[in-house]
Every structure is written in structure tokens, then in C-alpha cells.
Amino acid sequence: MAQTVLRVMQVVYRHFDPFHQPAEIDPWLFSPSLSYQVDEGSSEPSIIILNLREGLPDYLAMNTHFMINLNTSRIHDKFKDIRFPCPVEITSELEELRHIVRSEVARKNHERKMAITQQRVRFKERLEVCPFRSRSFYIVNSNWKPILPMFPGLLYSPCG
């Protein structure tokens, strides 16, 4: 992924700021960051942003120079406050980055669903091991974890 991001950086700088073209990704001078947002209940990212940040050798602060919206393929030059379309030669790289983010979101959703399923199985197993516990005695949240007993007098359970 780093080579893909470096290629995007080089093309963007070559087209829009040729005097500061990066030769490599450098955490102090040229540092990209890829971020995304997934709306509640959605399995797809609603926005994917690649920020191309610049710094100075003697100063530790970084400023975003170019902000690339991968969903719309638009670039925002934050220094000059202008917007323009992405160069055609990096469309395949932008699609590859979109695919990487979508795969990551799908993987995290799958892991979350598996964790919820495992929690439900463990909860049902605990109910089967201890016949004195009943689901009606517990307030259960969306993750199926018992939070508080509904009846304070029933805090003692022979099963622990």
C-alpha cells in the first residue's frame, strides 16, 4: 500500500506543486494519512480521504497540503484553497486504495459479528451450566452481557 500511496503523492505533486515533489514517504517532510468514516449500521465507508501532509525539517508540525477524496476523485489544495479533479493516470491507484479500505471495513464488520456470536454462545452456555440463573433475572444489553440483576434480593447464585 505504501508504494501505491507514494505513486499517488508523486503524481499529485508533479501536476499541482512540481517544486516540492517527494521522492519517498518521510514522516517529517511528506507524510500521508488514509482515513475513512463508516456510518452507523452501514457496511461501506461513506467517505475515504487521503491527506498529503507536509512538514519542515526544523519544525515538527505537519500541515495538510492536499486532501484527496477517494469517493469523488477530487483534490483540495488546502494551501491555495482550490479544488480540481484527480489526474487520470492515478485512477487505478485510487481504486486500489478504495478496495483496501473496503476490505478492511468488511474484515472489521466480520470480526465484530463473530465476537457478538461468541458472546451469545458463551452466555447461553452459562445459562445451561447454572439452571438457577434465568434470563428473566437479568437486564441484557445489545452485546448479550448480563449487566445488573433486576431483583436486588437475588444477587446470590449457587453457580457463582
Secondary structure, DSSP 8 states (H G I E B T S, - for coil): -HHHHHHHHHHHHHHH-GGG--SS-BTTTEEEEEEEEE-TT-SSEEEEEEEEEEEETTEEEEEEEEEEETTTTEEEETTTTEEEE--GGGHHHHHHHHHHHHHHHHHHHHHHHHHHHHHHHHHHHHHHH-TT--GGGEEE-TT--EEEESSGGG---TT-
